[in-house]
Amino acid sequence: MEKKLLAIIAIVIVASLSVAGCTTTSNTTNNTNQTTSAAAHNATLEKYLAAYKSVYSSDASESLQAWQLTWINSTSANLLETVLNKTTNVTDAWVETIMLFPTTQDATNYVNATNMTNYSLASTVYSAGAYQNVTGHAPQIDRNYVWNEGNPSNISEYRFHEITQLDNLVWLSTKTVLGVLE
């Protein structure tokens, strides 16, 4: 089971880096804090990503197992993270693209142009978190769309997809359940 879990993680990382289409130098500080370098990252997005990571670090019910951030350009990045839920002993792998748009309207236009055939609006209510920590205010626009693909009882078939807009910030996420610790 452990070999299968490691193989899945390796495939997810290779696939995500291939999708990113960029090559940069890696700057590793530890095995759960892997970041790649690129020139002139947007300061707000950098602060947001640091605050988002801090949320995992301070959550006693979760353990951040891996964090790999690859910048696409100055205002967007790919994030691969693996998180262990200590309560359920379930390990999830997230493949995410985070984009910061010049305006909230630009972000809304992007979300509206996204194929959301299988998605449904799950939430429009923001609870305090990384966004508010960085900007000093809650977002005026908070939309969270989700799509449960496959059978949640069969982890090899199941994927959880999410599109989130917080003002001019957009997240595209896919979660895969890697396994359950016994």
Contacts in CASP RR format, 6 or more apart in sequence:
PFRMAT RR
TARGET T0000
AUTHOR 0000-0000-0000
METHOD contacts of the structure
MODEL  1
MEKKLLAIIAIVIVASLSVAGCTTTSNTTNNTNQTTSAAAHNATLEKYLA
AYKSVYSSDASESLQAWQLTWINSTSANLLETVLNKTTNVTDAWVETIML
FPTTQDATNYVNATNMTNYSLASTVYSAGAYQNVTGHAPQIDRNYVWNEG
NPSNISEYRFHEITQLDNLVWLSTKTVLGVLE
1 179 0 8 1.000
5 91 0 8 1.000
5 178 0 8 1.000
5 179 0 8 1.000
8 93 0 8 1.000
8 176 0 8 1.000
8 178 0 8 1.000
9 66 0 8 1.000
9 82 0 8 1.000
9 93 0 8 1.000
9 178 0 8 1.000
12 80 0 8 1.000
12 93 0 8 1.000
12 95 0 8 1.000
12 176 0 8 1.000
13 68 0 8 1.000
13 80 0 8 1.000
15 95 0 8 1.000
16 70 0 8 1.000
16 78 0 8 1.000
16 80 0 8 1.000
16 95 0 8 1.000
17 70 0 8 1.000
17 78 0 8 1.000
19 78 0 8 1.000
20 70 0 8 1.000
20 72 0 8 1.000
20 78 0 8 1.000
21 72 0 8 1.000
22 38 0 8 1.000
22 70 0 8 1.000
22 71 0 8 1.000
22 72 0 8 1.000
24 36 0 8 1.000
24 37 0 8 1.000
24 38 0 8 1.000
24 70 0 8 1.000
24 71 0 8 1.000
25 36 0 8 1.000
25 37 0 8 1.000
26 34 0 8 1.000
26 35 0 8 1.000
26 36 0 8 1.000
26 37 0 8 1.000
27 35 0 8 1.000
27 36 0 8 1.000
27 37 0 8 1.000
28 34 0 8 1.000
28 35 0 8 1.000
29 35 0 8 1.000
31 66 0 8 1.000
32 64 0 8 1.000
32 65 0 8 1.000
32 66 0 8 1.000
32 67 0 8 1.000
33 53 0 8 1.000
33 67 0 8 1.000
34 66 0 8 1.000
34 67 0 8 1.000
34 68 0 8 1.000
34 69 0 8 1.000
35 68 0 8 1.000
35 69 0 8 1.000
36 68 0 8 1.000
36 69 0 8 1.000
36 70 0 8 1.000
36 71 0 8 1.000
37 71 0 8 1.000
38 71 0 8 1.000
38 73 0 8 1.000
38 74 0 8 1.000
39 74 0 8 1.000
40 74 0 8 1.000
41 71 0 8 1.000
41 74 0 8 1.000
41 77 0 8 1.000
42 74 0 8 1.000
42 75 0 8 1.000
42 100 0 8 1.000
44 100 0 8 1.000
44 134 0 8 1.000
44 135 0 8 1.000
45 75 0 8 1.000
45 76 0 8 1.000
45 77 0 8 1.000
45 98 0 8 1.000
45 100 0 8 1.000
45 169 0 8 1.000
47 134 0 8 1.000
48 98 0 8 1.000
48 100 0 8 1.000
48 130 0 8 1.000
48 131 0 8 1.000
48 134 0 8 1.000
48 169 0 8 1.000
49 69 0 8 1.000
49 77 0 8 1.000
49 79 0 8 1.000
49 98 0 8 1.000
51 129 0 8 1.000
51 130 0 8 1.000
51 131 0 8 1.000
51 133 0 8 1.000
51 134 0 8 1.000
52 130 0 8 1.000
53 64 0 8 1.000
53 67 0 8 1.000
54 130 0 8 1.000
55 129 0 8 1.000
55 130 0 8 1.000
56 62 0 8 1.000
56 64 0 8 1.000
56 67 0 8 1.000
56 81 0 8 1.000
56 83 0 8 1.000
57 64 0 8 1.000
60 86 0 8 1.000
61 85 0 8 1.000
61 86 0 8 1.000
61 87 0 8 1.000
62 83 0 8 1.000
62 84 0 8 1.000
62 85 0 8 1.000
62 86 0 8 1.000
63 83 0 8 1.000
63 84 0 8 1.000
63 86 0 8 1.000
64 81 0 8 1.000
64 82 0 8 1.000
64 83 0 8 1.000
65 82 0 8 1.000
65 83 0 8 1.000
65 84 0 8 1.000
65 91 0 8 1.000
66 80 0 8 1.000
66 81 0 8 1.000
66 82 0 8 1.000
67 79 0 8 1.000
67 80 0 8 1.000
67 81 0 8 1.000
68 79 0 8 1.000
68 80 0 8 1.000
68 81 0 8 1.000
69 77 0 8 1.000
69 78 0 8 1.000
69 79 0 8 1.000
70 77 0 8 1.000
70 78 0 8 1.000
70 79 0 8 1.000
70 80 0 8 1.000
71 77 0 8 1.000
72 78 0 8 1.000
72 97 0 8 1.000
75 99 0 8 1.000
75 100 0 8 1.000
75 101 0 8 1.000
76 97 0 8 1.000
76 98 0 8 1.000
76 99 0 8 1.000
76 100 0 8 1.000
77 97 0 8 1.000
77 98 0 8 1.000
78 95 0 8 1.000
78 96 0 8 1.000
78 97 0 8 1.000
78 98 0 8 1.000
79 94 0 8 1.000
79 95 0 8 1.000
79 96 0 8 1.000
79 97 0 8 1.000
79 98 0 8 1.000
80 93 0 8 1.000
80 94 0 8 1.000
80 95 0 8 1.000
80 96 0 8 1.000
81 93 0 8 1.000
81 94 0 8 1.000
81 96 0 8 1.000
82 91 0 8 1.000
82 92 0 8 1.000
82 93 0 8 1.000
82 94 0 8 1.000
82 178 0 8 1.000
83 91 0 8 1.000
83 92 0 8 1.000
83 94 0 8 1.000
84 90 0 8 1.000
84 91 0 8 1.000
84 181 0 8 1.000
85 91 0 8 1.000
85 92 0 8 1.000
88 180 0 8 1.000
89 180 0 8 1.000
89 181 0 8 1.000
89 182 0 8 1.000
90 177 0 8 1.000
90 179 0 8 1.000
90 180 0 8 1.000
90 181 0 8 1.000
91 177 0 8 1.000
91 178 0 8 1.000
91 179 0 8 1.000
91 180 0 8 1.000
91 181 0 8 1.000
92 175 0 8 1.000
92 176 0 8 1.000
92 177 0 8 1.000
92 178 0 8 1.000
93 175 0 8 1.000
93 176 0 8 1.000
93 178 0 8 1.000
94 173 0 8 1.000
94 174 0 8 1.000
94 175 0 8 1.000
95 173 0 8 1.000
95 174 0 8 1.000
95 176 0 8 1.000
96 171 0 8 1.000
96 172 0 8 1.000
96 173 0 8 1.000
96 174 0 8 1.000
97 171 0 8 1.000
97 172 0 8 1.000
97 173 0 8 1.000
98 169 0 8 1.000
98 170 0 8 1.000
98 171 0 8 1.000
99 107 0 8 1.000
99 110 0 8 1.000
99 169 0 8 1.000
99 170 0 8 1.000
99 171 0 8 1.000
99 172 0 8 1.000
100 168 0 8 1.000
100 169 0 8 1.000
101 107 0 8 1.000
101 110 0 8 1.000
101 168 0 8 1.000
101 169 0 8 1.000
101 170 0 8 1.000
102 168 0 8 1.000
103 168 0 8 1.000
104 140 0 8 1.000
104 141 0 8 1.000
104 167 0 8 1.000
104 168 0 8 1.000
106 168 0 8 1.000
107 141 0 8 1.000
107 165 0 8 1.000
107 167 0 8 1.000
107 168 0 8 1.000
107 169 0 8 1.000
107 170 0 8 1.000
108 141 0 8 1.000
108 165 0 8 1.000
110 170 0 8 1.000
111 143 0 8 1.000
111 145 0 8 1.000
111 163 0 8 1.000
111 165 0 8 1.000
111 170 0 8 1.000
114 163 0 8 1.000
114 172 0 8 1.000
116 145 0 8 1.000
116 147 0 8 1.000
116 163 0 8 1.000
118 147 0 8 1.000
118 149 0 8 1.000
118 161 0 8 1.000
119 145 0 8 1.000
119 146 0 8 1.000
119 147 0 8 1.000
119 161 0 8 1.000
119 163 0 8 1.000
120 145 0 8 1.000
120 146 0 8 1.000
120 147 0 8 1.000
121 143 0 8 1.000
121 144 0 8 1.000
121 145 0 8 1.000
122 144 0 8 1.000
122 145 0 8 1.000
122 146 0 8 1.000
123 142 0 8 1.000
123 143 0 8 1.000
123 144 0 8 1.000
124 142 0 8 1.000
124 143 0 8 1.000
124 144 0 8 1.000
125 142 0 8 1.000
126 132 0 8 1.000
126 138 0 8 1.000
126 139 0 8 1.000
126 142 0 8 1.000
126 166 0 8 1.000
128 138 0 8 1.000
131 138 0 8 1.000
131 139 0 8 1.000
131 166 0 8 1.000
131 167 0 8 1.000
131 169 0 8 1.000
132 138 0 8 1.000
132 139 0 8 1.000
135 167 0 8 1.000
139 166 0 8 1.000
139 167 0 8 1.000
139 169 0 8 1.000
140 167 0 8 1.000
141 165 0 8 1.000
141 166 0 8 1.000
141 167 0 8 1.000
142 164 0 8 1.000
142 165 0 8 1.000
142 166 0 8 1.000
143 163 0 8 1.000
143 164 0 8 1.000
143 165 0 8 1.000
144 162 0 8 1.000
144 163 0 8 1.000
144 164 0 8 1.000
144 165 0 8 1.000
145 162 0 8 1.000
145 163 0 8 1.000
145 164 0 8 1.000
146 160 0 8 1.000
146 161 0 8 1.000
146 162 0 8 1.000
147 160 0 8 1.000
147 161 0 8 1.000
147 162 0 8 1.000
148 158 0 8 1.000
148 159 0 8 1.000
148 160 0 8 1.000
148 161 0 8 1.000
149 158 0 8 1.000
149 159 0 8 1.000
149 160 0 8 1.000
149 161 0 8 1.000
150 157 0 8 1.000
150 158 0 8 1.000
150 159 0 8 1.000
151 157 0 8 1.000
151 158 0 8 1.000
152 158 0 8 1.000
155 176 0 8 1.000
155 177 0 8 1.000
155 178 0 8 1.000
155 179 0 8 1.000
158 176 0 8 1.000
158 177 0 8 1.000
159 174 0 8 1.000
159 175 0 8 1.000
159 176 0 8 1.000
160 174 0 8 1.000
160 175 0 8 1.000
160 176 0 8 1.000
161 173 0 8 1.000
161 174 0 8 1.000
161 175 0 8 1.000
162 171 0 8 1.000
162 172 0 8 1.000
162 173 0 8 1.000
162 174 0 8 1.000
162 175 0 8 1.000
163 170 0 8 1.000
163 171 0 8 1.000
163 172 0 8 1.000
163 173 0 8 1.000
164 170 0 8 1.000
164 171 0 8 1.000
164 173 0 8 1.000
165 171 0 8 1.000
END
